[in-house]
Amino acid sequence: AMGVLTILFNRQIIKYISSDALAVYGVIINISTIIHCCGYSIGQAGQPLVSTNFARGKMDRVQLTLFYMIITAFIFGLLWTVSIFCFPLVFLNLFMKTTEQILAIGPTILRTYGLSFLLIPFNVFSTYYFQSIMRPGLSLLIASARGLVISSTLILLLPLLFSPSSLWLAMPLTELIVALFVVFSLKKHRT
């Protein structure tokens, strides 16, 4: 799904914006990959604890582990989002040789897309959690919605319906929609 989204973003950026914006998107993809790994690490660390305690019927431990997973996800998300907002030029210069044009458009692009970084770890780890409590279909739904269905729909529609720069809101909106669904699902399937 990540490859499909990258292709869609690349095509939309070239169609509606510029090659300079495409270069900034390359920086975003690198940062986003690191943030996804934060979500994977939370999920992989929590999954054996949740599944073992779920199987033993120790729901208080499942809930405690979930609590720690959520707190950890939001700490990661907050740290990355604040970092992007406060130091966009550091990230641009870390991943590329900047030009005046990149410096002019890069911070706004990073900050807009960077809103998604707040929720990525939460949404990613939730797929591990739902697998651990025997809800693999829900896990697949969440992964498919954020990884392909909602995100690709927004990538295609936002610049068409609004402005080219609205493309950068595709992932923040995707992560928000998915996070709301995850919260609803966590309440519905409370162990």
N, CA and C atoms as an extended XYZ file, in Angstrom:
573
Properties=species:S:1:pos:R:3:atomname:S:1:resname:S:1:resid:I:1 pbc="F F F"
N         0.821       -1.199        0.000 N   ALA     1
C         0.000        0.000        0.000 CA  ALA     1
C         0.864        1.262        0.000 C   ALA     1
N         1.994        1.196        0.722 N   MET     2
C         2.866        2.376        0.796 CA  MET     2
C         3.374        2.746       -0.600 C   MET     2
N         3.699        1.741       -1.402 N   GLY     3
C         4.177        1.994       -2.759 CA  GLY     3
C         3.110        2.628       -3.630 C   GLY     3
N         1.877        2.141       -3.506 N   VAL     4
C         0.765        2.698       -4.281 CA  VAL     4
C         0.532        4.154       -3.891 C   VAL     4
N         0.542        4.429       -2.593 N   LEU     5
C         0.351        5.812       -2.137 CA  LEU     5
C         1.464        6.724       -2.628 C   LEU     5
N         2.680        6.218       -2.606 N   THR     6
C         3.813        7.023       -3.081 CA  THR     6
C         3.641        7.364       -4.556 C   THR     6
N         3.225        6.384       -5.349 N   ILE     7
C         2.990        6.636       -6.777 CA  ILE     7
C         1.870        7.659       -6.954 C   ILE     7
N         0.771        7.487       -6.222 N   LEU     8
C        -0.342        8.444       -6.322 CA  LEU     8
C         0.094        9.850       -5.928 C   LEU     8
N         0.795        9.949       -4.811 N   PHE     9
C         1.292       11.261       -4.383 CA  PHE     9
C         2.206       11.858       -5.449 C   PHE     9
N         3.153       11.073       -5.945 N   ASN    10
C         4.083       11.574       -6.970 CA  ASN    10
C         3.324       12.128       -8.170 C   ASN    10
N         2.356       11.377       -8.661 N   ARG    11
C         1.601       11.805       -9.844 CA  ARG    11
C         0.789       13.076       -9.552 C   ARG    11
N         0.170       13.136       -8.390 N   GLN    12
C        -0.631       14.305       -8.039 CA  GLN    12
C         0.238       15.544       -7.805 C   GLN    12
N         1.379       15.346       -7.181 N   ILE    13
C         2.280       16.481       -6.937 CA  ILE    13
C         2.774       17.057       -8.257 C   ILE    13
N         3.176       16.188       -9.173 N   ILE    14
C         3.644       16.661      -10.488 CA  ILE    14
C         2.497       17.312      -11.261 C   ILE    14
N         1.311       16.731      -11.171 N   LYS    15
C         0.156       17.263      -11.897 CA  LYS    15
C        -0.290       18.623      -11.362 C   LYS    15
N        -0.328       18.763      -10.040 N   TYR    16
C        -0.930       19.956       -9.447 CA  TYR    16
C         0.058       20.961       -8.857 C   TYR    16
N         1.280       20.519       -8.531 N   ILE    17
C         2.162       21.436       -7.814 CA  ILE    17
C         3.467       21.615       -8.592 C   ILE    17
N         4.564       20.973       -8.159 N   SER    18
C         5.847       21.190       -8.840 CA  SER    18
C         6.851       20.108       -8.475 C   SER    18
N         7.944       20.083       -9.213 N   SER    19
C         9.010       19.118       -8.909 CA  SER    19
C         9.715       19.471       -7.597 C   SER    19
N         9.739       20.742       -7.231 N   ASP    20
C        10.302       21.119       -5.927 CA  ASP    20
C         9.468       20.516       -4.793 C   ASP    20
N         8.152       20.560       -4.948 N   ALA    21
C         7.271       19.953       -3.945 CA  ALA    21
C         7.477       18.443       -3.897 C   ALA    21
N         7.753       17.853       -5.047 N   LEU    22
C         8.031       16.414       -5.091 CA  LEU    22
C         9.305       16.087       -4.316 C   LEU    22
N        10.292       16.958       -4.406 N   ALA    23
C        11.533       16.761       -3.645 CA  ALA    23
C        11.259       16.828       -2.143 C   ALA    23
N        10.408       17.748       -1.729 N   VAL    24
C        10.040       17.852       -0.311 CA  VAL    24
C         9.279       16.595        0.116 C   VAL    24
N         8.447       16.076       -0.765 N   TYR    25
C         7.722       14.840       -0.458 CA  TYR    25
C         8.697       13.686       -0.206 C   TYR    25
N         9.814       13.672       -0.902 N   GLY    26
C        10.835       12.656       -0.652 CA  GLY    26
C        11.342       12.705        0.782 C   GLY    26
N        11.494       13.899        1.311 N   VAL    27
C        11.898       14.065        2.712 CA  VAL    27
C        10.796       13.536        3.631 C   VAL    27
N         9.555       13.876        3.304 N   ILE    28
C         8.417       13.430        4.118 CA  ILE    28
C         8.362       11.908        4.194 C   ILE    28
N         8.561       11.249        3.073 N   ILE    29
C         8.495        9.780        3.046 CA  ILE    29
C         9.546        9.178        3.968 C   ILE    29
N        10.746        9.736        3.966 N   ASN    30
C        11.795        9.228        4.858 CA  ASN    30
C        11.408        9.392        6.326 C   ASN    30
N        10.907       10.555        6.673 N   ILE    31
C        10.496       10.809        8.060 CA  ILE    31
C         9.311        9.918        8.432 C   ILE    31
N         8.354        9.821        7.535 N   SER    32
C         7.166        9.009        7.787 CA  SER    32
C         7.522        7.542        8.023 C   SER    32
N         8.503        7.048        7.297 N   THR    33
C         8.945        5.659        7.488 CA  THR    33
C         9.464        5.447        8.906 C   THR    33
N        10.223        6.395        9.401 N   ILE    34
C        10.745        6.304       10.771 CA  ILE    34
C         9.592        6.315       11.779 C   ILE    34
N         8.611        7.164       11.541 N   ILE    35
C         7.473        7.266       12.458 CA  ILE    35
C         6.629        5.991       12.424 C   ILE    35
N         6.460        5.427       11.238 N   HIS    36
C         5.767        4.139       11.151 CA  HIS    36
C         6.497        3.082       11.977 C   HIS    36
N         7.814        3.110       11.927 N   CYS    37
C         8.599        2.144       12.716 CA  CYS    37
C         8.351        2.311       14.212 C   CYS    37
N         8.092        3.537       14.651 N   CYS    38
C         7.730        3.753       16.064 CA  CYS    38
C         6.432        3.018       16.384 C   CYS    38
N         5.460        3.117       15.496 N   GLY    39
C         4.194        2.399       15.687 CA  GLY    39
C         4.381        0.897       15.660 C   GLY    39
N         5.224        0.418       14.724 N   TYR    40
C         5.504       -1.023       14.662 CA  TYR    40
C         6.141       -1.498       15.963 C   TYR    40
N         7.065       -0.702       16.494 N   SER    41
C         7.765       -1.124       17.715 CA  SER    41
C         6.801       -1.230       18.894 C   SER    41
N         5.863       -0.306       18.988 N   ILE    42
C         4.864       -0.373       20.058 CA  ILE    42
C         4.004       -1.625       19.887 C   ILE    42
N         3.556       -1.853       18.666 N   GLY    43
C         2.724       -3.022       18.394 CA  GLY    43
C         3.447       -4.327       18.650 C   GLY    43
N         4.695       -4.413       18.193 N   GLN    44
C         5.456       -5.649       18.369 CA  GLN    44
C         5.828       -5.892       19.826 C   GLN    44
N         6.045       -4.836       20.579 N   ALA    45
C         6.359       -4.996       22.001 CA  ALA    45
C         5.109       -5.373       22.799 C   ALA    45
N         3.976       -4.798       22.440 N   GLY    46
C         2.755       -5.045       23.195 CA  GLY    46
C         2.004       -6.301       22.804 C   GLY    46
N         2.155       -6.720       21.552 N   GLN    47
C         1.361       -7.847       21.061 CA  GLN    47
C         1.503       -9.125       21.892 C   GLN    47
N         2.717       -9.567       22.245 N   PRO    48
C         2.792      -10.795       23.049 CA  PRO    48
C         2.195      -10.623       24.449 C   PRO    48
N         2.332       -9.440       25.018 N   LEU    49
C         1.753       -9.192       26.341 CA  LEU    49
C         0.229       -9.217       26.282 C   LEU    49
N        -0.311       -8.546       25.279 N   VAL    50
C        -1.766       -8.493       25.144 CA  VAL    50
C        -2.323       -9.880       24.833 C   VAL    50
N        -1.752      -10.567       23.856 N   SER    51
C        -2.309      -11.861       23.447 CA  SER    51
C        -2.203      -12.910       24.550 C   SER    51
N        -1.091      -12.937       25.263 N   THR    52
C        -0.927      -13.904       26.357 CA  THR    52
C        -1.945      -13.651       27.463 C   THR    52
N        -2.085      -12.394       27.856 N   ASN    53
C        -3.034      -12.069       28.922 CA  ASN    53
C        -4.479      -12.208       28.462 C   ASN    53
N        -4.739      -11.917       27.205 N   PHE    54
C        -6.085      -12.111       26.652 CA  PHE    54
C        -6.452      -13.592       26.695 C   PHE    54
N        -5.521      -14.444       26.282 N   ALA    55
C        -5.769      -15.892       26.278 CA  ALA    55
C        -6.006      -16.436       27.683 C   ALA    55
N        -5.387      -15.824       28.659 N   ARG    56
C        -5.538      -16.274       30.056 CA  ARG    56
C        -6.715      -15.617       30.770 C   ARG    56
N        -7.395      -14.718       30.055 N   GLY    57
C        -8.554      -14.061       30.647 CA  GLY    57
C        -8.209      -12.954       31.629 C   GLY    57
N        -6.988      -12.481       31.592 N   LYS    58
C        -6.542      -11.421       32.515 CA  LYS    58
C        -6.739      -10.055       31.846 C   LYS    58
N        -7.991       -9.656       31.795 N   MET    59
C        -8.347       -8.452       31.053 CA  MET    59
C        -7.809       -7.180       31.697 C   MET    59
N        -7.580       -7.201       33.001 N   ASP    60
C        -6.993       -6.025       33.638 CA  ASP    60
C        -5.587       -5.783       33.098 C   ASP    60
N        -4.847       -6.846       32.843 N   ARG    61
C        -3.503       -6.706       32.270 CA  ARG    61
C        -3.563       -6.285       30.802 C   ARG    61
N        -4.561       -6.782       30.093 N   VAL    62
C        -4.746       -6.360       28.698 CA  VAL    62
C        -4.983       -4.852       28.663 C   VAL    62
N        -5.872       -4.370       29.520 N   GLN    63
C        -6.189       -2.943       29.555 CA  GLN    63
C        -4.991       -2.099       29.983 C   GLN    63
N        -4.212       -2.599       30.933 N   LEU    64
C        -3.029       -1.868       31.379 CA  LEU    64
C        -1.992       -1.783       30.256 C   LEU    64
N        -1.799       -2.891       29.556 N   THR    65
C        -0.860       -2.887       28.427 CA  THR    65
C        -1.348       -1.944       27.336 C   THR    65
N        -2.637       -1.986       27.042 N   LEU    66
C        -3.212       -1.071       26.052 CA  LEU    66
C        -2.984        0.377       26.470 C   LEU    66
N        -3.192        0.678       27.730 N   PHE    67
C        -2.964        2.028       28.243 CA  PHE    67
C        -1.524        2.469       27.975 C   PHE    67
N        -0.569        1.616       28.297 N   TYR    68
C         0.841        1.953       28.063 CA  TYR    68
C         1.147        2.096       26.571 C   TYR    68
N         0.518        1.272       25.756 N   MET    69
C         0.715        1.373       24.309 CA  MET    69
C         0.197        2.714       23.788 C   MET    69
N        -0.972        3.107       24.264 N   ILE    70
C        -1.564        4.379       23.831 CA  ILE    70
C        -0.693        5.552       24.271 C   ILE    70
N        -0.271        5.549       25.520 N   ILE    71
C         0.581        6.634       26.026 CA  ILE    71
C         1.873        6.713       25.220 C   ILE    71
N         2.491        5.572       24.980 N   THR    72
C         3.744        5.543       24.217 CA  THR    72
C         3.531        6.062       22.801 C   THR    72
N         2.426        5.654       22.175 N   ALA    73
C         2.127        6.114       20.814 CA  ALA    73
C         1.971        7.627       20.772 C   ALA    73
N         1.279        8.185       21.738 N   PHE    74
C         1.079        9.631       21.723 CA  PHE    74
C         2.349       10.398       22.084 C   PHE    74
N         3.194        9.810       22.887 N   ILE    75
C         4.490       10.455       23.153 CA  ILE    75
C         5.312       10.504       21.872 C   ILE    75
N         5.413        9.365       21.182 N   PHE    76
C         6.129        9.350       19.897 CA  PHE    76
C         5.506       10.348       18.923 C   PHE    76
N         4.190       10.289       18.775 N   GLY    77
C         3.507       11.171       17.835 CA  GLY    77
C         3.705       12.638       18.156 C   GLY    77
N         3.609       12.971       19.427 N   LEU    78
C         3.791       14.360       19.854 CA  LEU    78
C         5.222       14.831       19.620 C   LEU    78
N         6.192       13.992       19.967 N   LEU    79
C         7.598       14.367       19.756 CA  LEU    79
C         7.893       14.631       18.284 C   LEU    79
N         7.422       13.746       17.415 N   TRP    80
C         7.679       13.930       15.984 CA  TRP    80
C         6.948       15.147       15.428 C   TRP    80
N         5.709       15.338       15.838 N   THR    81
C         4.940       16.473       15.323 CA  THR    81
C         5.542       17.795       15.782 C   THR    81
N         5.874       17.893       17.049 N   VAL    82
C         6.494       19.117       17.570 CA  VAL    82
C         7.837       19.358       16.886 C   VAL    82
N         8.613       18.306       16.685 N   SER    83
C         9.917       18.449       16.017 CA  SER    83
C         9.765       18.996       14.608 C   SER    83
N         8.787       18.469       13.868 N   ILE    84
C         8.557       18.937       12.498 CA  ILE    84
C         8.102       20.391       12.500 C   ILE    84
N         7.235       20.743       13.439 N   PHE    85
C         6.745       22.118       13.499 CA  PHE    85
C         7.840       23.097       13.898 C   PHE    85
N         8.691       22.702       14.819 N   CYS    86
C         9.728       23.614       15.324 CA  CYS    86
C        10.982       23.657       14.452 C   CYS    86
N        11.309       22.551       13.803 N   PHE    87
C        12.581       22.456       13.080 CA  PHE    87
C        12.439       21.924       11.655 C   PHE    87
N        11.528       22.463       10.851 N   PRO    88
C        11.375       21.916        9.500 CA  PRO    88
C        12.636       22.063        8.649 C   PRO    88
N        13.360       23.160        8.842 N   LEU    89
C        14.574       23.369        8.041 CA  LEU    89
C        15.659       22.354        8.390 C   LEU    89
N        15.712       21.949        9.642 N   VAL    90
C        16.686       20.923       10.043 CA  VAL    90
C        16.408       19.631        9.282 C   VAL    90
N        15.138       19.235        9.216 N   PHE    91
C        14.782       18.007        8.511 CA  PHE    91
C        15.035       18.126        7.012 C   PHE    91
N        14.703       19.267        6.438 N   LEU    92
C        14.968       19.459        5.010 CA  LEU    92
C        16.459       19.345        4.717 C   LEU    92
N        17.266       20.020        5.516 N   ASN    93
C        18.719       19.991        5.293 CA  ASN    93
C        19.342       18.644        5.632 C   ASN    93
N        18.711       17.897        6.505 N   LEU    94
C        19.211       16.576        6.864 CA  LEU    94
C        19.071       15.586        5.707 C   LEU    94
N        17.987       15.706        4.953 N   PHE    95
C        17.687       14.728        3.915 CA  PHE    95
C        17.983       15.192        2.492 C   PHE    95
N        18.311       16.465        2.300 N   MET    96
C        18.557       16.932        0.928 CA  MET    96
C        19.387       18.211        0.915 C   MET    96
N        19.912       18.497       -0.259 N   LYS    97
C        20.577       19.782       -0.476 CA  LYS    97
C        19.474       20.751       -0.891 C   LYS    97
N        19.242       21.745       -0.064 N   THR    98
C        18.112       22.640       -0.291 CA  THR    98
C        18.462       23.758       -1.266 C   THR    98
N        17.418       24.258       -1.900 N   THR    99
C        17.517       25.432       -2.771 CA  THR    99
C        16.611       26.508       -2.175 C   THR    99
N        16.654       27.690       -2.752 N   GLU   100
C        15.774       28.762       -2.273 CA  GLU   100
C        14.304       28.371       -2.408 C   GLU   100
N        13.981       27.712       -3.520 N   GLN   101
C        12.594       27.303       -3.743 CA  GLN   101
C        12.148       26.275       -2.698 C   GLN   101
N        13.025       25.322       -2.397 N   ILE   102
C        12.711       24.295       -1.389 CA  ILE   102
C        12.531       24.952       -0.023 C   ILE   102
N        13.424       25.870        0.312 N   LEU   103
C        13.327       26.559        1.602 CA  LEU   103
C        12.055       27.403        1.698 C   LEU   103
N        11.566       27.878        0.552 N   ALA   104
C        10.355       28.699        0.543 CA  ALA   104
C         9.091       27.857        0.753 C   ALA   104
N         9.046       26.665        0.154 N   ILE   105
C         7.824       25.858        0.238 CA  ILE   105
C         7.905       24.723        1.256 C   ILE   105
N         9.110       24.281        1.563 N   GLY   106
C         9.302       23.096        2.395 CA  GLY   106
C         8.701       23.152        3.787 C   GLY   106
N         8.947       24.217        4.553 N   PRO   107
C         8.406       24.242        5.920 CA  PRO   107
C         6.882       24.113        5.986 C   PRO   107
N         6.182       24.796        5.098 N   THR   108
C         4.714       24.707        5.101 CA  THR   108
C         4.251       23.300        4.749 C   THR   108
N         4.890       22.708        3.749 N   ILE   109
C         4.525       21.340        3.356 CA  ILE   109
C         4.787       20.369        4.506 C   ILE   109
N         5.974       20.452        5.105 N   LEU   110
C         6.304       19.554        6.216 CA  LEU   110
C         5.334       19.726        7.382 C   LEU   110
N         5.023       20.961        7.701 N   ARG   111
C         4.130       21.202        8.839 CA  ARG   111
C         2.710       20.709        8.565 C   ARG   111
N         2.239       20.902        7.342 N   THR   112
C         0.883       20.453        7.010 CA  THR   112
C         0.802       18.932        7.024 C   THR   112
N         1.665       18.285        6.266 N   TYR   113
C         1.685       16.818        6.227 CA  TYR   113
C         2.043       16.263        7.605 C   TYR   113
N         2.906       16.979        8.323 N   GLY   114
C         3.378       16.545        9.632 CA  GLY   114
C         2.298       16.425       10.686 C   GLY   114
N         1.139       17.013       10.451 N   LEU   115
C         0.022       16.826       11.377 CA  LEU   115
C        -0.343       15.349       11.501 C   LEU   115
N        -0.122       14.597       10.434 N   SER   116
C        -0.436       13.161       10.459 CA  SER   116
C         0.477       12.395       11.406 C   SER   116
N         1.656       12.945       11.677 N   PHE   117
C         2.633       12.244       12.518 CA  PHE   117
C         2.136       12.055       13.952 C   PHE   117
N         1.213       12.912       14.370 N   LEU   118
C         0.664       12.796       15.717 CA  LEU   118
C        -0.085       11.474       15.905 C   LEU   118
N        -0.769       11.019       14.857 N   LEU   119
C        -1.641        9.848       14.982 CA  LEU   119
C        -1.093        8.574       14.352 C   LEU   119
N        -0.048        8.666       13.555 N   ILE   120
C         0.479        7.464       12.891 CA  ILE   120
C         0.824        6.360       13.886 C   ILE   120
N         1.609        6.618       14.941 N   PRO   121
C         1.949        5.507       15.849 CA  PRO   121
C         0.714        4.856       16.479 C   PRO   121
N        -0.278        5.653       16.836 N   PHE   122
C        -1.516        5.131       17.424 CA  PHE   122
C        -2.243        4.223       16.441 C   PHE   122
N        -2.429        4.697       15.223 N   ASN   123
C        -3.153        3.909       14.231 CA  ASN   123
C        -2.397        2.641       13.844 C   ASN   123
N        -1.092        2.738       13.728 N   VAL   124
C        -0.296        1.570       13.348 CA  VAL   124
C        -0.331        0.513       14.447 C   VAL   124
N        -0.088        0.906       15.692 N   PHE   125
C        -0.059       -0.106       16.756 CA  PHE   125
C        -1.430       -0.733       16.972 C   PHE   125
N        -2.501        0.004       16.667 N   SER   126
C        -3.846       -0.538       16.895 CA  SER   126
C        -4.088       -1.812       16.092 C   SER   126
N        -3.461       -1.929       14.930 N   THR   127
C        -3.640       -3.152       14.138 CA  THR   127
C        -3.047       -4.355       14.865 C   THR   127
N        -1.933       -4.158       15.531 N   TYR   128
C        -1.330       -5.230       16.329 CA  TYR   128
C        -2.234       -5.579       17.514 C   TYR   128
N        -2.764       -4.560       18.143 N   TYR   129
C        -3.617       -4.780       19.310 CA  TYR   129
C        -4.843       -5.612       18.931 C   TYR   129
N        -5.531       -5.227       17.853 N   PHE   130
C        -6.746       -5.949       17.484 CA  PHE   130
C        -6.449       -7.385       17.053 C   PHE   130
N        -5.295       -7.611       16.454 N   GLN   131
C        -4.900       -8.995       16.169 CA  GLN   131
C        -4.741       -9.775       17.469 C   GLN   131
N        -4.184       -9.126       18.474 N   SER   132
C        -3.904       -9.777       19.758 CA  SER   132
C        -5.162      -10.163       20.521 C   SER   132
N        -6.251       -9.452       20.287 N   ILE   133
C        -7.500       -9.780       20.982 CA  ILE   133
C        -8.469      -10.506       20.038 C   ILE   133
N        -7.904      -11.168       19.053 N   MET   134
C        -8.669      -12.019       18.139 CA  MET   134
C        -9.680      -11.249       17.283 C   MET   134
N        -9.267      -10.094       16.811 N   ARG   135
C       -10.075       -9.294       15.892 CA  ARG   135
C        -9.263       -9.010       14.622 C   ARG   135
N        -8.841      -10.063       13.906 N   PRO   136
C        -7.995       -9.846       12.728 CA  PRO   136
C        -8.711       -9.103       11.600 C   PRO   136
N       -10.020       -9.297       11.480 N   GLY   137
C       -10.773       -8.582       10.450 CA  GLY   137
C       -10.767       -7.083       10.684 C   GLY   137
N       -10.896       -6.696       11.931 N   LEU   138
C       -10.854       -5.280       12.295 CA  LEU   138
C        -9.467       -4.702       12.032 C   LEU   138
N        -8.457       -5.480       12.349 N   SER   139
C        -7.083       -5.060       12.087 CA  SER   139
C        -6.862       -4.835       10.589 C   SER   139
N        -7.357       -5.759        9.780 N   LEU   140
C        -7.230       -5.634        8.323 CA  LEU   140
C        -7.994       -4.416        7.811 C   LEU   140
N        -9.166       -4.184        8.356 N   LEU   141
C        -9.968       -3.023        7.955 CA  LEU   141
C        -9.229       -1.718        8.247 C   LEU   141
N        -8.656       -1.614        9.427 N   ILE   142
C        -7.912       -0.409        9.808 CA  ILE   142
C        -6.704       -0.220        8.900 C   ILE   142
N        -5.947       -1.283        8.696 N   ALA   143
C        -4.752       -1.193        7.848 CA  ALA   143
C        -5.121       -0.829        6.415 C   ALA   143
N        -6.188       -1.416        5.892 N   SER   144
C        -6.608       -1.132        4.514 CA  SER   144
C        -7.151        0.284        4.374 C   SER   144
N        -7.911        0.721        5.363 N   ALA   145
C        -8.487        2.070        5.311 CA  ALA   145
C        -7.400        3.128        5.301 C   ALA   145
N        -6.441        2.998        6.211 N   ARG   146
C        -5.402        4.034        6.292 CA  ARG   146
C        -4.353        3.851        5.216 C   ARG   146
N        -4.089        2.632        4.838 N   GLY   147
C        -3.018        2.373        3.892 CA  GLY   147
C        -3.403        2.515        2.438 C   GLY   147
N        -4.705        2.455        2.150 N   LEU   148
C        -5.082        2.498        0.745 CA  LEU   148
C        -6.413        3.210        0.487 C   LEU   148
N        -7.478        2.782        1.121 N   VAL   149
C        -8.816        3.229        0.741 CA  VAL   149
C        -9.034        4.718        1.003 C   VAL   149
N        -8.976        5.129        2.252 N   ILE   150
C        -9.235        6.538        2.585 CA  ILE   150
C        -8.129        7.427        2.034 C   ILE   150
N        -6.888        7.011        2.246 N   SER   151
C        -5.761        7.848        1.821 CA  SER   151
C        -5.747        8.079        0.316 C   SER   151
N        -5.920        7.021       -0.476 N   SER   152
C        -5.868        7.214       -1.929 CA  SER   152
C        -7.055        8.038       -2.417 C   SER   152
N        -8.211        7.848       -1.802 N   THR   153
C        -9.380        8.650       -2.172 CA  THR   153
C        -9.116       10.136       -1.926 C   THR   153
N        -8.559       10.448       -0.766 N   LEU   154
C        -8.265       11.853       -0.449 CA  LEU   154
C        -7.149       12.414       -1.327 C   LEU   154
N        -6.146       11.611       -1.619 N   ILE   155
C        -5.054       12.060       -2.492 CA  ILE   155
C        -5.597       12.447       -3.862 C   ILE   155
N        -6.552       11.680       -4.353 N   LEU   156
C        -7.120       11.962       -5.672 CA  LEU   156
C        -8.131       13.112       -5.645 C   LEU   156
N        -8.933       13.197       -4.585 N   LEU   157
C       -10.032       14.167       -4.579 CA  LEU   157
C        -9.694       15.551       -4.038 C   LEU   157
N        -8.870       15.637       -3.017 N   LEU   158
C        -8.628       16.948       -2.388 CA  LEU   158
C        -8.135       18.018       -3.365 C   LEU   158
N        -7.085       17.754       -4.160 N   PRO   159
C        -6.641       18.820       -5.071 CA  PRO   159
C        -7.653       19.117       -6.177 C   PRO   159
N        -8.457       18.134       -6.512 N   LEU   160
C        -9.481       18.319       -7.536 CA  LEU   160
C       -10.627       19.193       -7.014 C   LEU   160
N       -11.025       18.958       -5.775 N   LEU   161
C       -12.162       19.668       -5.197 CA  LEU   161
C       -11.794       21.002       -4.556 C   LEU   161
N       -10.577       21.102       -4.061 N   PHE   162
C       -10.171       22.311       -3.348 CA  PHE   162
C        -8.994       22.959       -4.074 C   PHE   162
N        -7.865       23.072       -3.423 N   SER   163
C        -6.694       23.683       -4.060 CA  SER   163
C        -5.580       22.646       -4.144 C   SER   163
N        -4.582       22.886       -4.994 N   PRO   164
C        -3.458       21.940       -5.059 CA  PRO   164
C        -2.803       21.698       -3.702 C   PRO   164
N        -2.688       22.744       -2.892 N   SER   165
C        -2.023       22.589       -1.596 CA  SER   165
C        -2.824       21.728       -0.618 C   SER   165
N        -4.106       21.514       -0.901 N   SER   166
C        -4.908       20.650       -0.029 CA  SER   166
C        -4.452       19.195       -0.097 C   SER   166
N        -3.661       18.867       -1.107 N   LEU   167
C        -3.097       17.518       -1.219 CA  LEU   167
C        -2.332       17.137        0.040 C   LEU   167
N        -1.663       18.109        0.653 N   TRP   168
C        -0.853       17.827        1.844 CA  TRP   168
C        -1.711       17.475        3.057 C   TRP   168
N        -3.004       17.722        2.974 N   LEU   169
C        -3.909       17.366        4.070 CA  LEU   169
C        -4.446       15.942        3.951 C   LEU   169
N        -4.151       15.264        2.856 N   ALA   170
C        -4.685       13.911        2.646 CA  ALA   170
C        -4.318       12.969        3.786 C   ALA   170
N        -3.073       12.951        4.177 N   MET   171
C        -2.662       12.022        5.231 CA  MET   171
C        -3.101       12.473        6.626 C   MET   171
N        -3.017       13.764        6.967 N   PRO   172
C        -3.569       14.150        8.271 CA  PRO   172
C        -5.060       13.802        8.409 C   PRO   172
N        -5.837       14.031        7.343 N   LEU   173
C        -7.259       13.692        7.394 CA  LEU   173
C        -7.465       12.184        7.475 C   LEU   173
N        -6.670       11.438        6.713 N   THR   174
C        -6.751        9.973        6.768 CA  THR   174
C        -6.493        9.480        8.180 C   THR   174
N        -5.405        9.947        8.776 N   GLU   175
C        -5.048        9.487       10.124 CA  GLU   175
C        -6.107        9.893       11.144 C   GLU   175
N        -6.701       11.069       10.984 N   LEU   176
C        -7.751       11.511       11.904 CA  LEU   176
C        -8.990       10.624       11.779 C   LEU   176
N        -9.427       10.374       10.558 N   ILE   177
C       -10.604        9.524       10.332 CA  ILE   177
C       -10.368        8.128       10.906 C   ILE   177
N        -9.199        7.570       10.619 N   VAL   178
C        -8.880        6.227       11.114 CA  VAL   178
C        -8.782        6.226       12.640 C   VAL   178
N        -8.164        7.250       13.220 N   ALA   179
C        -8.038        7.315       14.682 CA  ALA   179
C        -9.411        7.366       15.352 C   ALA   179
N       -10.336        8.105       14.773 N   LEU   180
C       -11.694        8.149       15.329 CA  LEU   180
C       -12.340        6.767       15.274 C   LEU   180
N       -12.134        6.070       14.167 N   PHE   181
C       -12.657        4.709       14.044 CA  PHE   181
C       -11.991        3.770       15.047 C   PHE   181
N       -10.689        3.915       15.240 N   VAL   182
C        -9.964        3.077       16.203 CA  VAL   182
C       -10.493        3.315       17.614 C   VAL   182
N       -10.694        4.571       17.984 N   VAL   183
C       -11.223        4.883       19.320 CA  VAL   183
C       -12.607        4.250       19.495 C   VAL   183
N       -13.452        4.398       18.487 N   PHE   184
C       -14.777        3.767       18.528 CA  PHE   184
C       -14.638        2.253       18.689 C   PHE   184
N       -13.741        1.646       17.941 N   SER   185
C       -13.543        0.192       17.986 CA  SER   185
C       -12.975       -0.262       19.322 C   SER   185
N       -12.075        0.535       19.890 N   LEU   186
C       -11.526        0.189       21.206 CA  LEU   186
C       -12.623        0.193       22.271 C   LEU   186
N       -13.526        1.154       22.173 N   LYS   187
C       -14.635        1.206       23.137 CA  LYS   187
C       -15.600        0.043       22.920 C   LYS   187
N       -15.866       -0.258       21.668 N   LYS   188
C       -16.799       -1.339       21.336 CA  LYS   188
C       -16.250       -2.703       21.753 C   LYS   188
N       -14.969       -2.909       21.565 N   HIS   189
C       -14.344       -4.207       21.852 CA  HIS   189
C       -13.520       -4.155       23.128 C   HIS   189
N       -13.971       -3.387       24.068 N   ARG   190
C       -13.256       -3.271       25.352 CA  ARG   190
C       -13.229       -4.633       26.031 C   ARG   190
N       -12.022       -5.035       26.417 N   THR   191
C       -11.869       -6.364       27.028 CA  THR   191
C       -12.069       -6.312       28.524 C   THR   191
